[in-house]
Amino acid sequence: MMGYWGPGHGYMSYGVGAGGWLMGLFLVVGLAALVYVAVRLATRDRAPKVDAPAVTQAVPAPTSARQILEDRLARGEIDAAEFRERVKALEEV
């Protein structure tokens, strides 16, 4: 018979055992997770994110062929004689 302080008595007599390293691993992973969550919470934006309103472009109204010719004449792309010639051709159609 062994004495009170012999092998097998107390949790430190044979080291931490097979479950000890597993508990240590869980502890390290748990601490890493806590640090990660703390950093994420500390660095997030405080204000709620609001999407910017979508920029809508006005759809131009359908323009007539004559309006297009008038615009081209106003911009100087065609001269008055060509304008009259094309308007006459449009009226024939």
N, C-alpha and C positions, 0 to 999 in steps of 0.2 A: 504494500500500500504506500502510495506516495504522500508526501506532506501536502499541506494546504497550498503552498506556493509552487507546487510541482507543475510539470507540463500538462496542458489542457485546461488549466484554470485561468479564467480572466480572458478578456478579449485581446490582449496584447501578447499572449504567450506564444502564438504561432504567427504573428504578423496580422495584417488586416484581412487576409483571406481572399477568396475569389471575388466576393461581392464588393470589396473595398475599392478596387480600382474602377469598378463600374460606377460606384457612387461618386467617386472623384470625377469621372468623365461627365456624369449628369450635372454635377455641381459646376464644372467649367462651362458646359454648354448652356446651362441655365443663366449663369452670370453674363455670358456673351449675349444671350438673347435680351436680358434686361438692359445691358448697355446699348444694344442696337435700338431697342424701343425708346429708351430715354433720349438718344441722339436724334432719332426721327421726330419725336415730339418736340424737341427743343428747336429744331431747324425748320419746321414746317411753317408755311405762311399763316399768319393769324387771320387775315381777311378772307372771307369766302371768295372763291373764284367765280367771277361772273364773265360769261362769254361776251365778247364785244358784239354789238348788234351787226348783223350781216349788212353789208353795203349792197343796196339794191340799185340797180341801174334802171332808169326809166326806159321802157321799150319804146323805141321811136314808132310813131304812127306810120302806117304804110304811106309812102309818098307816091304821088302820081308821076308819070313820065314827064309831064310838063313842069312840075315842081323841080324835078331833078335838072331839067334843062335850064330853068330859071336860076337855080343855085350855081350851076356850072358857068352861066353867063355872069353872075355876080362875082364869082371868084376869078373870072378872067380866063377860064379854060377854053371857052369858045367865044367867037365874036358875034356881033349882032346878026350878020348875014347868015352864019351857020345856025344860029338860034332860030331865025325865021324859017330857014329851010327845014330844019328838023321838026318844028312845030307844025309846018304844013304837011310833012310826011305823017305825023301822028294823027292829024285830022282826017287824012285819007283812009286810015285804017279802020 
